[in-house]
Amino acid sequence: MRVANINGRLALKGPNGFIDVEIASEGRFGPDPQEAFDQWNDLVAWAPQMLAETDGAPAMASVKLTETTVWGPPVPRPRQVFAVGLNYRDHVVESELEVPQEPSVFTKFGTSLTGHENPVELPGGTVDWEAELVVVIGSHCHRATRETAWSYVAGLTVGQDLSERRLQLTGPAPQFSLGKSYPGFGPLGPELVSTDEFADPDDLELGCMLEGGEVLQKSRTSEMIFDVPELVRRLSAVCPLLPGDLIFTGTPAGVGAARTPQKFLAPGDVLVTWIEGIGTLRNPMLAS
């Protein structure tokens, strides 16, 4: 199942395009993308049956995509947003740090989230890219095991952990959460894909590039130091994970701050981020 936040409403992707979930379900499911996670298992069961019975979608529920379509983050109001640093060995090496023995966890504040095609205002000249697989929790999860961890995951989406490096590294104690939480610094989408769509959700290609230019990052999620089951296990051992919570799982090598000379995003750049089996996220960069 593939869902999106289109013009602020929950939309389901069928063979002929997107359909409005509230209209197609005759009110069984509401229009709010965030509230979908309170009924996630029911939605996953309903969607393929509805698409099969209607040969794709009821015509009245069809969602037309136009130049004015607004793609919101598929998870617009998570209660908790976890993020993990230094979770790919090649990124640890380029950062000249030691391989962590425990996940390095911080948060991105919810107001940083934005969607596909939404522009991001750059607050300065040291904004960096970080392509990431983002895990979305589908049910209350406390003290999961590795064996049960995937059963708590609603789906996966494409994300960017944009980072203003100057603020992030300011002070005797780095300001990771603030430096990564300017408005627009958490692009997500365009779609959220349920876990049953993947042959192997632990091994997906991911990367990002500047539109019309060079590939900046390219790796596979199988290169993570702490994979998705391990992150869910370790996070849920401390914090109960709630439906709709997000986990940004870390970025591979290729960030701008680790280059010689350093390279950062500039107004006019268009950052394109992809993950195999999920889709492509596009965000133009603007001057503040």
TITITI-692259 format. One line per 4 residues: number of its first residue (from 0); their letters; for each residue x, y, z of N, C-alpha, C. Coordinates in steps of 0.2 Angstrom, whole numbers, always signed. Layout:
% residues N
NUM	A	X,Y,Z,X,Y,Z,X,Y,Z ~ ...
% end
This chain:
% residues 288
0	MRVA	+4,-6,+0,+0,+0,+0,+4,+6,+0 ~ +2,+11,-4,+6,+17,-4,+1,+23,-3 ~ +3,+27,+2,-2,+33,+3,+2,+39,+3 ~ -1,+45,+3,+2,+52,+2,-3,+57,+6
4	NING	+0,+62,+7,-3,+68,+10,-4,+73,+4 ~ -10,+73,+1,-11,+78,-5,-16,+83,-3 ~ -14,+89,-4,-18,+95,-2,-21,+94,+5 ~ -17,+91,+10,-19,+90,+17,-24,+84,+18
8	RLAL	-25,+80,+13,-29,+74,+14,-26,+68,+12 ~ -28,+63,+16,-25,+56,+15,-27,+53,+8 ~ -22,+51,+4,-23,+49,-3,-20,+42,-3 ~ -23,+37,-7,-21,+31,-8,-19,+30,-15
12	KGPN	-13,+27,-17,-11,+26,-24,-14,+20,-27 ~ -17,+20,-32,-20,+14,-36,-17,+14,-42 ~ -19,+9,-47,-15,+8,-53,-17,+14,-58 ~ -22,+18,-57,-23,+24,-61,-22,+30,-58
16	GFID	-19,+31,-52,-17,+37,-49,-20,+37,-42 ~ -20,+43,-39,-22,+43,-32,-29,+44,-31 ~ -32,+41,-25,-39,+42,-24,-39,+45,-16 ~ -45,+48,-15,-46,+51,-9,-49,+46,-4
20	VEIA	-45,+44,+1,-47,+39,+6,-54,+40,+9 ~ -55,+46,+12,-61,+47,+15,-67,+46,+10 ~ -67,+48,+4,-72,+48,-1,-73,+40,-3 ~ -67,+37,-4,-68,+30,-7,-70,+25,-1
24	SEGR	-69,+27,+5,-71,+22,+10,-78,+24,+13 ~ -81,+29,+10,-87,+32,+13,-87,+34,+20 ~ -82,+37,+22,-81,+39,+29,-78,+34,+34 ~ -77,+28,+32,-74,+23,+37,-67,+26,+39
28	FGPD	-63,+29,+35,-57,+32,+37,-58,+40,+35 ~ -55,+44,+40,-55,+51,+39,-50,+54,+34 ~ -50,+60,+33,-46,+63,+28,-39,+65,+31 ~ -38,+65,+37,-32,+67,+41,-26,+62,+40
32	PQEA	-21,+63,+36,-16,+58,+36,-13,+56,+42 ~ -13,+60,+47,-10,+58,+54,-14,+53,+57 ~ -21,+54,+57,-25,+50,+60,-25,+43,+57 ~ -23,+42,+51,-23,+35,+48,-19,+30,+52
36	FDQW	-14,+32,+56,-10,+28,+60,-14,+25,+66 ~ -19,+28,+68,-23,+25,+73,-27,+19,+71 ~ -28,+18,+64,-32,+13,+61,-28,+10,+56 ~ -21,+9,+57,-17,+7,+51,-18,+0,+49
40	NDLV	-19,-4,+53,-20,-11,+51,-26,-12,+47 ~ -31,-9,+49,-38,-9,+46,-37,-6,+39 ~ -33,+0,+38,-32,+3,+32,-28,-2,+27 ~ -23,-5,+30,-19,-10,+25,-23,-15,+23
44	AWAP	-28,-18,+27,-32,-23,+25,-38,-21,+20 ~ -40,-15,+21,-46,-12,+16,-43,-10,+10 ~ -37,-7,+9,-35,-4,+3,-35,-9,-3 ~ -31,-15,-3,-31,-19,-9,-38,-22,-11
48	QMLA	-42,-23,-6,-49,-26,-7,-53,-20,-11 ~ -53,-14,-9,-56,-9,-12,-54,-8,-19 ~ -47,-8,-20,-45,-7,-27,-47,-12,-31 ~ -47,-18,-29,-49,-24,-33,-56,-24,-35
52	ETDG	-60,-22,-30,-67,-22,-31,-70,-16,-36 ~ -66,-11,-36,-68,-5,-40,-63,-5,-46 ~ -59,-10,-48,-55,-10,-54,-50,-4,-54 ~ -48,-2,-48,-43,+4,-47,-45,+9,-43
56	APAM	-51,+12,-43,-53,+17,-39,-60,+19,-41 ~ -64,+21,-36,-71,+25,-38,-69,+31,-42 ~ -73,+33,-47,-71,+39,-51,-72,+45,-47 ~ -77,+45,-43,-79,+51,-39,-73,+52,-33
60	ASVK	-69,+48,-32,-64,+48,-27,-57,+50,-30 ~ -57,+51,-37,-50,+52,-40,-47,+59,-38 ~ -41,+59,-37,-37,+65,-35,-33,+67,-41 ~ -35,+73,-43,-31,+76,-49,-25,+80,-47
64	LTET	-19,+78,-50,-13,+82,-48,-12,+87,-53 ~ -11,+93,-51,-10,+99,-55,-4,+103,-52 ~ -2,+108,-56,+4,+112,-54,+3,+115,-47 ~ -4,+116,-45,-5,+119,-38,-6,+114,-33
68	TVWG	-5,+108,-34,-5,+102,-29,+0,+103,-24 ~ -2,+103,-18,+2,+103,-12,+3,+96,-9 ~ +10,+94,-9,+12,+88,-6,+14,+89,+1 ~ +10,+87,+6,+12,+88,+13,+17,+82,+15
72	PPVP	+20,+82,+20,+23,+76,+23,+18,+70,+24 ~ +20,+64,+22,+15,+59,+24,+13,+58,+31 ~ +18,+60,+35,+16,+60,+42,+17,+67,+45 ~ +11,+71,+45,+12,+78,+46,+13,+80,+54
76	RPRQ	+11,+76,+58,+11,+79,+65,+13,+73,+70 ~ +19,+70,+69,+21,+65,+74,+22,+67,+81 ~ +21,+63,+85,+22,+65,+92,+29,+65,+94 ~ +33,+60,+91,+40,+60,+92,+44,+59,+86
80	VFAV	+49,+62,+85,+54,+62,+79,+61,+60,+82 ~ +63,+54,+81,+70,+52,+83,+74,+52,+76 ~ +80,+54,+78,+85,+54,+72,+92,+51,+75 ~ +95,+47,+70,+101,+43,+72,+107,+46,+68
84	GLNY	+112,+48,+72,+119,+50,+68,+124,+44,+68 ~ +128,+45,+63,+134,+41,+62,+132,+33,+62 ~ +127,+32,+57,+124,+25,+57,+127,+21,+51 ~ +131,+24,+47,+134,+21,+41,+142,+21,+42
88	RDHV	+145,+16,+41,+152,+16,+43,+156,+21,+38 ~ +154,+21,+32,+158,+26,+28,+157,+33,+30 ~ +151,+35,+33,+150,+42,+35,+154,+43,+42 ~ +155,+38,+46,+159,+38,+52,+166,+39,+50
92	VESE	+169,+36,+44,+175,+37,+42,+176,+44,+40 ~ +172,+46,+35,+173,+53,+33,+172,+59,+38 ~ +169,+57,+43,+168,+62,+49,+174,+61,+54 ~ +179,+57,+53,+185,+56,+57,+183,+54,+64
96	LEVP	+178,+50,+65,+176,+48,+72,+176,+41,+73 ~ +175,+38,+79,+175,+31,+80,+168,+28,+79 ~ +168,+22,+77,+162,+18,+76,+158,+18,+83 ~ +152,+20,+83,+148,+20,+89,+146,+13,+92
100	QEPS	+146,+13,+98,+144,+6,+101,+137,+6,+103 ~ +134,+12,+103,+127,+13,+104,+124,+18,+99 ~ +118,+18,+97,+116,+23,+92,+116,+30,+95 ~ +118,+35,+91,+119,+42,+93,+112,+45,+91
104	VFTK	+108,+46,+96,+101,+48,+95,+100,+56,+97 ~ +96,+59,+92,+94,+66,+94,+87,+67,+91 ~ +84,+73,+91,+78,+73,+88,+77,+79,+83 ~ +73,+79,+79,+71,+84,+74,+64,+87,+77
108	FGTS	+63,+93,+78,+57,+95,+80,+52,+95,+74 ~ +45,+94,+76,+40,+93,+71,+39,+98,+66 ~ +40,+105,+68,+39,+110,+64,+44,+110,+58 ~ +49,+106,+58,+54,+106,+53,+52,+101,+47
112	LTGH	+46,+98,+48,+44,+93,+43,+41,+97,+37 ~ +42,+95,+31,+39,+97,+25,+38,+92,+20 ~ +35,+93,+14,+34,+88,+9,+38,+89,+2 ~ +36,+84,-2,+39,+84,-9,+37,+90,-12
116	ENPV	+42,+93,-16,+41,+99,-20,+41,+105,-16 ~ +41,+105,-10,+40,+111,-6,+47,+114,-5 ~ +48,+121,-6,+54,+124,-6,+56,+125,+1 ~ +63,+125,+2,+66,+126,+9,+70,+132,+9
120	ELPG	+69,+137,+13,+73,+143,+14,+79,+141,+18 ~ +85,+143,+15,+91,+142,+18,+93,+148,+23 ~ +94,+146,+29,+95,+151,+34,+103,+154,+34 ~ +107,+151,+30,+114,+153,+30,+117,+149,+24
124	GTVD	+124,+150,+24,+128,+146,+19,+131,+140,+21 ~ +129,+137,+26,+132,+130,+28,+126,+125,+29 ~ +122,+125,+25,+116,+120,+25,+118,+114,+21 ~ +118,+108,+24,+121,+102,+21,+115,+97,+20
128	WEAE	+116,+92,+16,+111,+87,+14,+113,+81,+18 ~ +108,+76,+19,+108,+70,+22,+103,+65,+20 ~ +103,+62,+15,+98,+57,+13,+97,+51,+18 ~ +91,+50,+19,+89,+45,+25,+83,+41,+23
132	LVVV	+83,+35,+25,+77,+31,+26,+74,+33,+32 ~ +67,+34,+32,+63,+36,+37,+58,+31,+39 ~ +58,+28,+45,+54,+23,+47,+48,+26,+51 ~ +42,+24,+49,+36,+26,+52,+33,+21,+57
136	IGSH	+32,+22,+63,+29,+17,+67,+21,+17,+66 ~ +19,+10,+67,+12,+9,+65,+7,+7,+71 ~ +11,+5,+77,+7,+3,+83,+11,+4,+89 ~ +8,+5,+95,+12,+6,+101,+17,+1,+102
140	CHRA	+23,+3,+103,+29,-2,+103,+33,+0,+110 ~ +33,-5,+114,+37,-4,+120,+41,-10,+121 ~ +48,-10,+122,+52,-16,+123,+51,-21,+117 ~ +52,-19,+111,+52,-24,+106,+58,-28,+106
144	TRET	+58,-34,+103,+64,-38,+101,+66,-37,+94 ~ +72,-39,+92,+73,-39,+85,+68,-43,+81 ~ +66,-48,+84,+62,-53,+80,+55,-49,+79 ~ +53,-45,+83,+46,-42,+83,+46,-35,+80
148	AWSY	+52,-32,+79,+53,-25,+78,+49,-23,+71 ~ +50,-27,+66,+46,-25,+60,+39,-25,+60 ~ +36,-29,+65,+29,-29,+65,+26,-23,+68 ~ +30,-18,+71,+27,-12,+74,+28,-6,+68
152	VAGL	+31,-8,+63,+32,-3,+58,+27,-2,+53 ~ +24,+4,+52,+19,+5,+47,+21,+5,+40 ~ +27,+8,+39,+30,+9,+32,+36,+13,+32 ~ +38,+14,+26,+45,+18,+25,+44,+24,+20
156	TVGQ	+47,+29,+21,+47,+35,+17,+54,+37,+16 ~ +55,+42,+11,+61,+45,+9,+61,+51,+13 ~ +67,+53,+16,+68,+59,+20,+75,+62,+19 ~ +75,+68,+21,+82,+72,+21,+82,+75,+28
160	DLSE	+88,+74,+31,+90,+77,+38,+94,+83,+36 ~ +91,+88,+34,+95,+94,+32,+98,+97,+38 ~ +104,+100,+38,+108,+102,+44,+112,+108,+43 ~ +110,+113,+47,+114,+119,+47,+120,+118,+51
164	RRLQ	+126,+117,+48,+132,+114,+52,+135,+119,+57 ~ +134,+126,+55,+137,+131,+60,+133,+130,+67 ~ +127,+131,+67,+123,+130,+73,+124,+123,+76 ~ +123,+118,+72,+124,+111,+74,+130,+110,+79
168	LTGP	+136,+113,+77,+142,+112,+80,+144,+117,+85 ~ +139,+122,+86,+141,+127,+91,+141,+125,+98 ~ +146,+128,+102,+146,+127,+109,+150,+121,+111 ~ +151,+121,+118,+154,+115,+121,+150,+108,+120
172	APQF	+144,+109,+120,+139,+103,+118,+136,+105,+112 ~ +137,+101,+106,+134,+102,+100,+126,+103,+100 ~ +124,+107,+96,+116,+108,+96,+113,+105,+90 ~ +113,+98,+90,+111,+94,+84,+104,+95,+83
176	SLGK	+99,+95,+88,+92,+96,+87,+90,+103,+84 ~ +93,+108,+87,+92,+115,+84,+95,+116,+77 ~ +101,+113,+76,+104,+114,+69,+100,+110,+64 ~ +96,+105,+66,+93,+101,+61,+85,+102,+61
180	SYPG	+83,+108,+64,+76,+109,+64,+73,+116,+62 ~ +77,+119,+58,+74,+125,+54,+68,+123,+50 ~ +63,+128,+49,+58,+126,+45,+60,+123,+38 ~ +57,+117,+36,+58,+114,+30,+64,+109,+30
184	FGPL	+68,+108,+36,+74,+104,+37,+72,+97,+38 ~ +66,+95,+37,+64,+88,+37,+59,+86,+32 ~ +62,+86,+25,+57,+84,+20,+56,+77,+20 ~ +50,+75,+19,+47,+68,+18,+43,+67,+12
188	GPEL	+43,+61,+10,+38,+59,+5,+42,+57,-2 ~ +38,+57,-7,+31,+60,-7,+26,+54,-5 ~ +28,+48,-5,+24,+43,-3,+26,+39,+4 ~ +22,+36,+7,+23,+31,+13,+21,+24,+10
192	VSTD	+26,+20,+10,+25,+13,+8,+25,+8,+13 ~ +20,+4,+14,+19,-1,+19,+24,-6,+18 ~ +26,-10,+24,+32,-14,+24,+30,-20,+19 ~ +24,-22,+18,+23,-28,+14,+24,-27,+7
196	EFAD	+26,-21,+5,+28,-20,-2,+35,-22,-4 ~ +39,-23,+1,+46,-24,+0,+48,-32,+1 ~ +52,-34,-4,+55,-41,-4,+60,-41,+2 ~ +64,-36,+3,+69,-35,+8,+69,-28,+11
200	PDDL	+66,-26,+16,+66,-19,+18,+72,-17,+21 ~ +77,-22,+22,+83,-20,+26,+89,-19,+20 ~ +87,-19,+14,+92,-18,+9,+89,-14,+3 ~ +90,-8,+4,+87,-3,-1,+92,+2,-3
204	ELGC	+93,+3,-10,+97,+9,-12,+94,+15,-10 ~ +99,+20,-8,+96,+27,-7,+102,+32,-9 ~ +100,+38,-10,+105,+43,-12,+102,+49,-13 ~ +106,+54,-15,+103,+61,-17,+108,+64,-22
208	MLEG	+105,+69,-25,+109,+73,-30,+106,+80,-31 ~ +110,+84,-34,+108,+90,-36,+105,+90,-43 ~ +99,+92,-44,+95,+91,-51,+99,+94,-56 ~ +101,+90,-61,+105,+92,-67,+112,+92,-66
212	GEVL	+114,+90,-60,+121,+90,-58,+123,+83,-55 ~ +128,+83,-50,+131,+77,-48,+127,+74,-43 ~ +129,+67,-42,+126,+63,-37,+130,+64,-31 ~ +127,+66,-25,+130,+68,-19,+131,+62,-15
216	QKSR	+126,+57,-14,+127,+52,-10,+123,+46,-14 ~ +126,+40,-12,+123,+34,-15,+126,+28,-11 ~ +121,+24,-8,+123,+18,-4,+117,+13,-3 ~ +117,+9,+1,+112,+4,+3,+110,+4,+10
220	TSEM	+104,+3,+12,+102,+3,+19,+105,-3,+23 ~ +107,-8,+19,+111,-14,+22,+117,-12,+25 ~ +120,-6,+23,+126,-4,+26,+126,+0,+33 ~ +119,+0,+35,+119,+3,+42,+122,-1,+47
224	IFDV	+125,+3,+52,+128,+0,+58,+123,-3,+63 ~ +117,+1,+64,+112,-2,+68,+106,-2,+63 ~ +104,-8,+61,+98,-8,+56,+91,-7,+59 ~ +86,-7,+55,+80,-5,+58,+77,-9,+64
228	PELV	+78,-15,+63,+75,-19,+69,+79,-17,+76 ~ +86,-16,+75,+90,-14,+81,+88,-7,+83 ~ +87,-3,+79,+85,+4,+81,+78,+4,+85 ~ +73,+0,+82,+67,+0,+85,+68,-4,+92
232	RRLS	+72,-9,+92,+73,-12,+99,+76,-8,+104 ~ +81,-4,+102,+85,+0,+107,+81,+6,+109 ~ +77,+9,+104,+73,+15,+106,+67,+13,+110 ~ +64,+8,+108,+58,+6,+112,+60,+3,+119
236	AVCP	+66,+2,+120,+68,-1,+127,+68,+5,+132 ~ +68,+11,+129,+69,+17,+133,+62,+21,+133 ~ +60,+23,+126,+54,+27,+125,+48,+22,+122 ~ +42,+22,+124,+37,+19,+120,+36,+23,+114
240	LLPG	+36,+19,+108,+35,+22,+102,+28,+22,+100 ~ +25,+27,+97,+18,+28,+96,+17,+28,+89 ~ +10,+27,+87,+8,+26,+80,+10,+33,+77 ~ +13,+33,+71,+15,+39,+68,+21,+42,+70
244	DLIF	+25,+39,+75,+32,+42,+76,+36,+41,+70 ~ +42,+45,+70,+46,+44,+65,+53,+42,+67 ~ +57,+38,+63,+64,+37,+65,+68,+39,+59 ~ +72,+44,+59,+77,+45,+53,+83,+41,+55
248	TGTP	+85,+37,+50,+89,+31,+52,+97,+32,+51 ~ +98,+38,+49,+105,+40,+47,+107,+41,+40 ~ +113,+43,+39,+115,+45,+32,+121,+42,+30 ~ +122,+40,+24,+129,+37,+22,+134,+43,+20
252	AGVG	+140,+41,+18,+145,+45,+16,+143,+50,+10 ~ +146,+56,+10,+145,+60,+4,+142,+67,+6 ~ +142,+68,+13,+139,+75,+15,+144,+80,+13 ~ +141,+87,+13,+146,+92,+10,+151,+94,+15
256	AART	+149,+94,+22,+154,+96,+27,+160,+92,+27 ~ +160,+86,+25,+166,+81,+25,+170,+82,+19 ~ +168,+86,+14,+172,+86,+7,+178,+92,+8 ~ +182,+91,+4,+188,+96,+3,+188,+99,-4
260	PQKF	+186,+105,-5,+184,+110,+0,+176,+108,+2 ~ +174,+110,+7,+167,+109,+9,+162,+112,+4 ~ +156,+109,+3,+151,+111,-1,+145,+111,+2 ~ +141,+116,+1,+134,+116,+4,+129,+119,-1
264	LAPG	+123,+118,+1,+117,+120,-3,+117,+127,-4 ~ +114,+129,-10,+114,+136,-11,+107,+138,-14 ~ +105,+144,-14,+99,+146,-17,+99,+144,-25 ~ +93,+141,-27,+93,+139,-34,+94,+132,-35
268	DVLV	+98,+129,-30,+99,+121,-30,+92,+118,-29 ~ +91,+112,-33,+86,+108,-32,+88,+101,-29 ~ +87,+99,-23,+89,+93,-20,+84,+87,-22 ~ +87,+82,-25,+83,+76,-27,+85,+70,-23
272	TWIE	+81,+67,-19,+83,+61,-15,+78,+55,-16 ~ +81,+50,-17,+78,+44,-19,+79,+38,-14 ~ +75,+33,-14,+76,+27,-11,+72,+21,-15 ~ +76,+16,-16,+73,+11,-20,+67,+8,-18
276	GIGT	+62,+7,-22,+55,+5,-20,+51,+9,-16 ~ +53,+15,-15,+49,+20,-12,+47,+26,-16 ~ +52,+29,-19,+51,+35,-23,+56,+40,-23 ~ +55,+46,-26,+59,+52,-27,+56,+58,-24
280	LRNP	+60,+61,-19,+58,+67,-16,+62,+73,-19 ~ +59,+79,-20,+62,+84,-24,+60,+91,-20 ~ +66,+94,-18,+65,+101,-14,+69,+106,-17 ~ +66,+112,-19,+70,+117,-22,+73,+121,-15
284	MLAS	+79,+124,-16,+82,+128,-11,+81,+136,-13 ~ +79,+140,-8,+78,+147,-8,+82,+151,-4 ~ +83,+157,-5,+87,+162,-1,+82,+164,+5 ~ +84,+165,+11,+79,+167,+16,+78,+174,+16
% end
